[in-house]
Amino acid sequence: MTETAASPVVESRRGRAAEVFAVALRLGLTSFGGPIAHLGYFERTYVRERQWLTPDEYGGLVALCQMVPGPASSQVSYLIGLRRAGWSGGFAAWAGFTLPSAIVMFGFALLAPHLEGPATNAVLHGLKLVAVAVVAQAVWSMARNLCPDRRRAGLALLAAALLLVVSGFFVQIAALLIGAIGGALLCRNLPAAPGLPAMPVSLRTGSAALAMFLILLVTLPLAGAAAPHSLLVLAGIFYKAGALVFGGGHVVLPLLRDALVPQGWLSDNAFLSGYGVAQAIPGPLFTFSAYLGAVVAPAGQALLWSAVALIFIFLPGVLIALAGLPVWLWLGHHPAARAALAGINAAVVGVLGAALYNPIWLSAVGNGRDVAIALTGFLLLERWRVPPLAIVVFCVGAALLSAWFR
């Protein structure tokens, strides 16, 4: 497919990195609601308003980024910037969409240790209840989209059951592998994937990106083994999480928690409090990493550790998206490959469902009032389509009232 044939509108209206950054920054400041909502904002902005892509081209990018590990909305944003203004445009799109929420999360990490007292504890408890409502809604929504038939629903249930019985990072990987095998066997005859717009990414560039992705995945943990709790170990933890997450930002929660909390980097309360704040702000949920990096940093190094965590959790998603561009047509014409990826996505639903129970539910819900608050938040999100920011206000306010009248 030639560039002219693929997208005549885009070809005649090439842009600059500054233009891409301005548009992405506006989205980074206003895109509430999680990755699925982000993709809706992108379609309205980049396809209907700006006409940087045709609907078919946008659908192809979304399909690719949903099929590979990493934060789908951030990957789509990067690839749109790459298409519009080359490599500098890709970086500008990532920076504009990511930095607003990353700065907020870094600021919260600095302020959190100074926020003490009953009212602060109630607010933090309310934020943990936000996580219950939001993750429950994410599980419900993803189950509808990724498990539309009995076979994929069965794979999701199998993954959830496995993780509820035996927890741990490697068990999560085993659940995804079981999903891939089950998908390859049970989920054939999927529809062909949409096309992609022309990109400045050759097969050689894609191969180099894949090689870098794999080299970092292997060498970072080995390099950090000699220095526990060092900056290099932190980079390896966040790179591995970003490299192994299928299904969007919410799925990174159990991966990061298992890598950080049991090893003593931070407490469950600190982890879930930051996750709750991440629900209240626009932009990608992966900027939760900026908070975590700052919280676990040695004194005086919060900014450096926050930046390293932020960069290394996004880097594998960008590399694998670049690697996927040249082979997407191959995937689109091989039913077994599509079926395996469909099985992985179904297993992701099970992984997230297990995480909803442990640690989210067990750490946040302690009595009937908490159940009522979390359930109301879930129904407001799912049935009344209330914005996540309003759910944060509701859950925090209800937690404060509950603490006041206790």
C-alpha positions as CSV (number, residue, x, y, z in Angstrom):
1,M,0.0,0.0,0.0
2,T,1.5,3.3,-1.0
3,E,1.4,6.4,1.2
4,T,-0.7,8.3,-1.4
5,A,-3.2,5.6,-1.9
6,A,-3.5,4.9,1.8
7,S,-4.1,8.4,3.0
8,P,-4.5,11.3,0.6
9,V,-5.6,13.7,3.3
10,V,-2.6,13.0,5.5
11,E,-0.1,13.1,2.6
12,S,-1.2,16.6,1.6
13,R,-1.2,18.0,5.2
14,R,2.1,17.0,6.8
15,G,2.7,18.7,10.2
16,R,5.4,19.7,12.6
17,A,6.4,18.3,15.9
18,A,5.2,21.5,17.7
19,E,1.8,21.1,16.2
20,V,1.6,17.5,17.3
21,F,2.7,18.4,20.8
22,A,0.1,21.1,21.1
23,V,-2.7,18.7,20.1
24,A,-1.4,15.9,22.3
25,L,-1.0,18.2,25.3
26,R,-4.6,19.3,25.0
27,L,-5.6,15.6,25.0
28,G,-3.3,14.9,28.0
29,L,-5.0,17.6,30.0
30,T,-8.6,16.6,29.2
31,S,-8.7,12.9,28.4
32,F,-10.4,11.4,31.5
33,G,-11.8,7.9,31.6
34,G,-9.1,5.3,30.9
35,P,-7.6,3.8,27.7
36,I,-10.9,3.0,26.0
37,A,-12.1,6.5,26.5
38,H,-8.8,7.9,25.3
39,L,-9.2,6.1,22.0
40,G,-12.6,7.8,21.7
41,Y,-11.0,11.2,22.3
42,F,-8.3,10.3,19.7
43,E,-10.8,9.3,17.1
44,R,-12.7,12.6,17.5
45,T,-9.6,14.7,17.5
46,Y,-7.3,13.0,15.0
47,V,-9.9,11.6,12.5
48,R,-12.9,13.8,12.6
49,E,-11.6,17.1,13.6
50,R,-8.0,17.2,12.4
51,Q,-8.3,14.6,9.6
52,W,-4.8,13.4,10.1
53,L,-6.0,9.8,9.5
54,T,-8.8,8.1,7.7
55,P,-11.2,6.0,9.9
56,D,-9.8,2.8,8.4
57,E,-6.2,3.8,9.1
58,Y,-7.1,4.8,12.7
59,G,-8.8,1.4,13.1
60,G,-5.7,-0.4,12.0
61,L,-3.5,1.5,14.5
62,V,-5.9,0.7,17.3
63,A,-6.1,-2.9,16.4
64,L,-2.3,-3.3,16.3
65,C,-1.8,-1.6,19.7
66,Q,-4.5,-3.7,21.3
67,M,-2.8,-6.9,20.1
68,V,0.7,-6.2,21.5
69,P,1.8,-5.5,25.1
70,G,2.0,-2.0,26.4
71,P,-0.4,1.0,27.0
72,A,-2.6,0.9,24.0
73,S,-3.7,4.6,24.1
74,S,-0.2,5.9,24.5
75,Q,1.1,3.6,21.7
76,V,-1.7,4.9,19.4
77,S,-0.8,8.4,20.3
78,Y,2.9,7.8,19.5
79,L,2.2,6.2,16.2
80,I,-0.2,9.0,15.1
81,G,2.5,11.6,16.0
82,L,5.0,9.4,14.0
83,R,2.7,9.4,11.0
84,R,2.1,13.1,11.2
85,A,5.6,14.5,11.8
86,G,8.1,11.7,11.7
87,W,10.2,10.6,14.7
88,S,10.2,13.9,16.4
89,G,6.4,13.9,16.0
90,G,6.2,10.6,17.7
91,F,8.1,11.8,20.7
92,A,6.1,15.0,20.8
93,A,2.8,13.1,20.9
94,W,4.0,10.9,23.7
95,A,5.3,13.8,25.7
96,G,2.2,16.0,25.3
97,F,-0.1,13.2,26.3
98,T,2.0,11.8,29.1
99,L,3.6,14.7,31.0
100,P,0.5,16.4,32.5
101,S,-0.5,13.4,34.5
102,A,3.1,12.4,35.2
103,I,3.8,15.8,36.8
104,V,0.7,15.5,39.0
105,M,1.6,12.0,40.1
106,F,5.2,13.1,40.9
107,G,3.8,16.0,43.0
108,F,1.5,13.7,44.9
109,A,4.4,11.5,45.8
110,L,6.2,14.4,47.3
111,L,3.2,15.6,49.3
112,A,1.9,12.2,50.5
113,P,4.3,11.8,53.4
114,H,3.2,15.1,54.8
115,L,-0.5,14.3,54.7
116,E,-1.3,12.8,58.0
117,G,-4.3,12.6,60.4
118,P,-7.8,11.1,60.4
119,A,-9.0,13.2,57.5
120,T,-6.1,12.3,55.3
121,N,-6.5,8.6,56.2
122,A,-10.2,8.8,55.2
123,V,-9.2,10.5,51.9
124,L,-6.7,7.8,51.1
125,H,-9.2,5.1,52.0
126,G,-11.7,6.7,49.6
127,L,-9.1,6.6,46.9
128,K,-8.6,2.9,47.4
129,L,-12.4,2.5,47.0
130,V,-12.1,4.4,43.8
131,A,-9.7,1.7,42.6
132,V,-12.3,-1.0,43.5
133,A,-15.0,0.8,41.4
134,V,-12.8,1.6,38.5
135,V,-11.1,-1.8,38.2
136,A,-14.4,-3.5,38.6
137,Q,-15.8,-1.4,35.7
138,A,-12.7,-2.2,33.6
139,V,-13.1,-5.9,34.2
140,W,-16.8,-5.7,33.2
141,S,-16.1,-3.7,30.1
142,M,-13.1,-5.8,29.0
143,A,-15.0,-9.0,29.6
144,R,-17.7,-7.8,27.2
145,N,-15.2,-6.8,24.5
146,L,-12.6,-9.5,24.8
147,C,-14.7,-12.5,25.9
148,P,-17.7,-12.3,23.6
149,D,-18.1,-16.1,23.4
150,R,-18.0,-19.1,25.7
151,R,-14.5,-20.2,24.7
152,R,-12.8,-16.9,25.5
153,A,-14.9,-16.6,28.7
154,G,-13.7,-20.0,29.7
155,L,-10.1,-18.9,29.1
156,A,-10.7,-15.9,31.3
157,L,-12.2,-17.9,34.1
158,L,-9.3,-20.4,33.9
159,A,-6.7,-17.6,34.2
160,A,-8.6,-16.0,37.2
161,A,-9.0,-19.4,39.0
162,L,-5.2,-20.1,38.5
163,L,-4.2,-16.8,40.0
164,L,-6.7,-16.9,42.9
165,V,-5.3,-20.3,43.9
166,V,-1.5,-19.6,43.2
167,S,-0.5,-15.9,43.1
168,G,2.7,-14.4,41.8
169,F,4.3,-12.9,38.7
170,F,5.3,-16.1,37.0
171,V,1.9,-17.5,37.5
172,Q,0.5,-14.5,35.7
173,I,2.9,-15.2,32.8
174,A,1.8,-18.8,32.8
175,A,-1.9,-17.7,32.6
176,L,-1.1,-15.6,29.6
177,L,0.7,-18.5,27.9
178,I,-2.2,-20.8,28.6
179,G,-4.5,-18.1,27.1
180,A,-2.3,-18.0,24.0
181,I,-2.3,-21.8,23.6
182,G,-6.0,-22.0,24.2
183,G,-6.7,-19.2,21.8
184,A,-4.7,-20.8,19.1
185,L,-6.7,-24.0,19.5
186,L,-10.2,-22.6,20.2
187,C,-10.5,-19.1,18.7
188,R,-9.9,-19.5,15.0
189,N,-12.0,-17.9,12.2
190,L,-11.5,-14.4,13.6
191,P,-12.1,-11.5,11.1
192,A,-9.2,-10.0,9.2
193,A,-7.5,-7.0,10.8
194,P,-7.9,-3.5,9.5
195,G,-5.2,-1.9,7.3
196,L,-2.5,0.5,8.6
197,P,-1.5,3.9,7.3
198,A,1.9,4.2,5.6
199,M,4.7,4.8,8.2
200,P,8.3,5.8,8.1
201,V,9.2,2.4,9.6
202,S,11.0,-0.2,7.4
203,L,11.4,-3.9,8.1
204,R,15.0,-3.1,9.2
205,T,13.8,-0.5,11.6
206,G,11.1,-2.8,13.0
207,S,13.7,-5.6,13.4
208,A,16.0,-3.2,15.3
209,A,13.2,-2.1,17.6
210,L,12.4,-5.8,18.3
211,A,16.0,-6.6,19.0
212,M,16.3,-3.7,21.4
213,F,13.1,-4.7,23.1
214,L,14.4,-8.2,23.7
215,I,17.9,-7.2,24.7
216,L,16.6,-4.8,27.4
217,L,14.1,-7.4,28.6
218,V,16.9,-9.8,29.2
219,T,19.9,-7.6,30.2
220,L,18.2,-5.2,32.6
221,P,17.3,-7.8,35.3
222,L,20.7,-9.4,34.9
223,A,22.5,-6.1,35.2
224,G,20.5,-5.2,38.3
225,A,21.0,-8.5,40.1
226,A,24.2,-7.4,41.8
227,A,22.7,-4.2,43.3
228,P,19.4,-4.8,45.1
229,H,17.0,-1.8,45.3
230,S,19.2,0.2,42.9
231,L,18.1,2.5,40.1
232,L,19.1,-0.2,37.6
233,V,16.8,-2.7,39.4
234,L,14.0,-0.2,39.3
235,A,14.5,0.3,35.5
236,G,14.3,-3.5,35.1
237,I,11.1,-3.8,37.1
238,F,9.2,-1.1,35.2
239,Y,10.6,-2.2,31.8
240,K,9.4,-5.8,32.5
241,A,6.0,-4.6,33.6
242,G,5.6,-2.5,30.5
243,A,6.8,-5.3,28.3
244,L,4.5,-8.0,29.6
245,V,1.2,-6.1,30.1
246,F,-1.5,-7.0,27.6
247,G,-4.9,-5.2,27.8
248,G,-4.1,-1.7,29.0
249,G,-3.1,0.3,32.0
250,H,-5.2,-1.5,34.6
251,V,-3.4,-4.8,34.0
252,V,-0.1,-3.3,35.1
253,L,-1.4,-3.1,38.7
254,P,-0.8,-6.7,39.7
255,L,2.5,-6.9,37.9
256,L,3.9,-3.8,39.7
257,R,2.5,-4.7,43.0
258,D,4.0,-8.2,43.0
259,A,7.4,-6.7,42.0
260,L,7.4,-3.9,44.5
261,V,5.3,-4.5,47.6
262,P,6.5,-8.0,48.7
263,Q,10.1,-7.0,48.2
264,G,9.7,-4.1,50.6
265,W,9.9,-1.2,48.2
266,L,6.7,0.4,49.6
267,S,3.5,-0.7,51.5
268,D,0.2,-1.8,50.0
269,N,-1.4,1.3,51.4
270,A,1.0,3.6,49.6
271,F,0.7,1.6,46.4
272,L,-3.1,1.7,46.3
273,S,-3.3,5.3,47.4
274,G,-1.2,6.4,44.4
275,Y,-3.3,4.1,42.2
276,G,-6.4,5.8,43.4
277,V,-5.0,9.2,42.6
278,A,-4.1,8.0,39.1
279,Q,-7.9,7.4,38.5
280,A,-8.6,11.1,39.2
281,I,-6.5,12.7,36.6
282,P,-6.5,12.6,32.8
283,G,-3.9,10.9,30.6
284,P,-2.4,7.4,30.6
285,L,-2.6,5.3,33.7
286,F,1.0,4.2,33.2
287,T,2.0,7.6,34.7
288,F,1.3,5.8,38.0
289,S,5.0,4.8,37.5
290,A,6.1,8.5,38.1
291,Y,4.5,8.3,41.6
292,L,6.0,4.9,42.4
293,G,9.5,5.9,41.3
294,A,9.4,9.0,43.5
295,V,8.0,7.1,46.5
296,V,10.7,4.4,46.5
297,A,13.6,6.8,45.7
298,P,16.4,7.6,48.2
299,A,16.4,11.0,49.7
300,G,17.1,13.7,47.2
301,Q,16.7,11.5,44.1
302,A,13.0,11.5,43.7
303,L,13.0,13.3,40.3
304,L,15.6,11.0,38.8
305,W,14.0,7.8,40.0
306,S,10.5,9.1,38.9
307,A,11.8,9.9,35.4
308,V,13.5,6.5,35.1
309,A,10.4,4.6,36.1
310,L,8.2,6.7,33.8
311,I,10.5,6.2,30.7
312,F,11.2,2.5,31.2
313,I,7.5,1.5,31.6
314,F,6.6,3.2,28.4
315,L,9.7,2.3,26.4
316,P,8.9,-1.4,25.7
317,G,5.4,-0.5,24.4
318,V,6.8,2.0,21.9
319,L,9.5,-0.5,20.7
320,I,7.1,-3.4,20.3
321,A,4.6,-1.2,18.5
322,L,7.3,-0.1,16.0
323,A,8.3,-3.8,15.6
324,G,4.7,-4.7,14.9
325,L,4.1,-2.3,12.1
326,P,6.0,-4.3,9.3
327,V,4.5,-7.6,10.4
328,W,0.9,-6.5,10.8
329,L,-0.2,-7.6,7.4
330,W,1.3,-11.0,8.1
331,L,-0.7,-11.3,11.3
332,G,-3.9,-10.1,9.5
333,H,-3.7,-13.1,7.1
334,H,-2.9,-15.9,9.5
335,P,-5.8,-17.1,11.6
336,A,-3.7,-19.0,14.1
337,A,-1.7,-15.8,15.1
338,R,-4.9,-13.8,15.5
339,A,-6.4,-16.6,17.6
340,A,-3.5,-16.8,19.9
341,L,-3.6,-13.1,20.6
342,A,-7.3,-13.3,21.2
343,G,-6.7,-16.0,23.8
344,I,-4.1,-13.8,25.5
345,N,-6.6,-10.9,25.7
346,A,-9.2,-13.2,27.2
347,A,-6.6,-14.4,29.8
348,V,-5.9,-10.7,30.6
349,V,-9.5,-10.4,31.8
350,G,-9.0,-13.2,34.2
351,V,-5.7,-11.7,35.5
352,L,-7.4,-8.4,36.1
353,G,-10.4,-10.1,37.7
354,A,-8.1,-11.9,40.2
355,A,-6.4,-8.6,41.0
356,L,-9.7,-7.0,41.7
357,Y,-10.1,-9.5,44.6
358,N,-6.5,-9.5,45.8
359,P,-5.1,-7.0,46.5
360,I,-7.7,-4.3,45.6
361,W,-10.8,-5.6,47.3
362,L,-9.0,-7.2,50.3
363,S,-7.0,-4.0,50.9
364,A,-9.9,-1.5,50.5
365,V,-13.1,-3.0,51.7
366,G,-13.5,-3.7,55.4
367,N,-17.2,-3.3,56.1
368,G,-20.7,-2.9,54.7
369,R,-20.2,0.9,54.2
370,D,-17.2,0.3,52.0
371,V,-19.1,-2.2,49.9
372,A,-21.9,0.3,49.5
373,I,-19.5,3.1,48.4
374,A,-17.6,0.9,46.0
375,L,-20.8,-0.6,44.5
376,T,-22.3,2.8,44.0
377,G,-19.1,4.0,42.3
378,F,-19.2,1.0,40.0
379,L,-22.8,1.6,39.0
380,L,-22.2,5.3,38.5
381,L,-19.4,4.5,36.1
382,E,-21.1,1.6,34.3
383,R,-24.7,2.6,34.1
384,W,-24.8,6.3,34.3
385,R,-21.5,7.0,32.6
386,V,-20.4,9.4,35.3
387,P,-16.8,10.7,34.7
388,P,-14.1,9.1,36.8
389,L,-13.3,12.5,38.4
390,A,-16.8,12.6,39.8
391,I,-16.4,9.0,41.1
392,V,-13.2,10.2,43.0
393,V,-15.2,13.1,44.5
394,F,-18.0,10.8,45.5
395,C,-15.9,8.0,47.0
396,V,-13.6,10.4,48.9
397,G,-16.6,12.4,50.2
398,A,-18.4,9.2,51.2
399,A,-15.3,7.9,53.0
400,L,-15.0,11.2,54.9
401,L,-18.6,11.0,56.0
402,S,-18.2,7.4,57.0
403,A,-15.2,8.3,59.1
404,W,-17.0,11.3,60.7
405,F,-20.1,9.3,61.8
406,R,-18.2,6.1,62.8
